[in-house]
Amino acid sequence: MFRTAFPDLHDTIDQLIAEDDLVVARITRSGTHLGTFRDVYEATGRSMSISEICIWRIEDGKLREGWFAAEALNLPQQLRVLPEE
């Protein structure tokens, strides 16, 4: 979904922490809105940047579980796709 809407999507690892069987990453995702997003928002050509926290559990050298939380509530504002009040 993100790659379609933001074909130049770039993830930057801002911080990486590993302890026991867990790996935590603080990531910044950025890109240009060049395709339809969520089948709702037509391309605007505007840039966006959101923060994300990712946690993975590793077992026997393989990713077994993952949890993700993104600060994306302001994404429609960055893309200016919200109706004017």
C-alpha positions as CSV (number, residue, x, y, z in Angstrom):
1,M,0.0,0.0,0.0
2,F,2.8,2.5,0.9
3,R,5.0,1.5,-2.0
4,T,2.1,2.2,-4.4
5,A,1.4,5.6,-3.0
6,F,5.0,6.6,-2.2
7,P,7.2,4.8,-4.8
8,D,10.3,6.6,-3.5
9,L,9.6,5.5,0.1
10,H,12.7,5.6,2.2
11,D,13.2,4.2,5.7
12,T,15.9,5.6,8.0
13,I,16.8,3.7,11.1
14,D,17.2,6.4,13.8
15,Q,17.8,4.0,16.7
16,L,18.3,0.3,17.0
17,I,18.3,-1.6,20.3
18,A,18.6,-5.4,20.8
19,E,18.3,-7.3,24.1
20,D,17.6,-11.0,24.6
21,D,15.2,-12.1,21.9
22,L,13.9,-8.6,21.1
23,V,15.0,-6.0,18.6
24,V,13.5,-2.5,18.7
25,A,13.9,0.1,15.9
26,R,12.8,3.7,15.8
27,I,12.3,4.5,12.1
28,T,11.5,7.6,10.0
29,R,9.6,6.8,6.8
30,S,9.6,9.5,4.1
31,G,8.5,9.8,0.6
32,T,6.6,11.7,-2.1
33,H,2.9,11.1,-2.6
34,L,2.9,10.0,-6.3
35,G,0.1,7.3,-6.3
36,T,-3.3,6.7,-4.8
37,F,-3.2,6.1,-1.1
38,R,-5.7,3.7,0.5
39,D,-7.8,3.9,-2.6
40,V,-9.0,7.3,-1.3
41,Y,-6.3,9.9,-1.7
42,E,-5.2,10.7,-5.2
43,A,-1.5,11.7,-5.7
44,T,-0.7,15.2,-4.5
45,G,3.1,15.3,-5.2
46,R,3.7,16.4,-1.6
47,S,6.4,15.0,0.7
48,M,5.6,13.2,3.9
49,S,7.6,12.0,6.9
50,I,6.3,9.8,9.8
51,S,7.9,8.1,12.8
52,E,7.4,4.4,13.5
53,I,8.4,2.1,16.3
54,C,9.0,-1.6,15.4
55,I,9.5,-4.5,17.8
56,W,10.5,-7.9,16.6
57,R,10.9,-11.1,18.5
58,I,13.5,-13.5,17.2
59,E,13.6,-17.2,17.8
60,D,16.2,-19.6,16.4
61,G,17.5,-16.9,14.2
62,K,14.1,-16.2,12.6
63,L,11.6,-13.4,13.0
64,R,8.7,-15.0,14.9
65,E,6.6,-11.9,15.9
66,G,6.4,-8.3,15.2
67,W,4.6,-5.2,16.5
68,F,4.5,-1.8,14.9
69,A,3.2,1.6,15.9
70,A,3.3,4.6,13.5
71,E,2.7,8.2,14.2
72,A,0.6,8.7,11.1
73,L,-2.3,10.8,12.3
74,N,-0.8,13.9,10.8
75,L,-0.3,12.2,7.4
76,P,-3.5,13.6,5.8
77,Q,-2.4,17.1,7.0
78,Q,1.0,16.7,5.5
79,L,-0.6,15.6,2.2
80,R,-3.2,18.4,2.5
81,V,-6.0,16.0,1.7
82,L,-8.3,17.1,4.5
83,P,-11.3,19.2,3.6
84,E,-11.1,22.9,4.5
85,E,-13.1,23.9,7.6
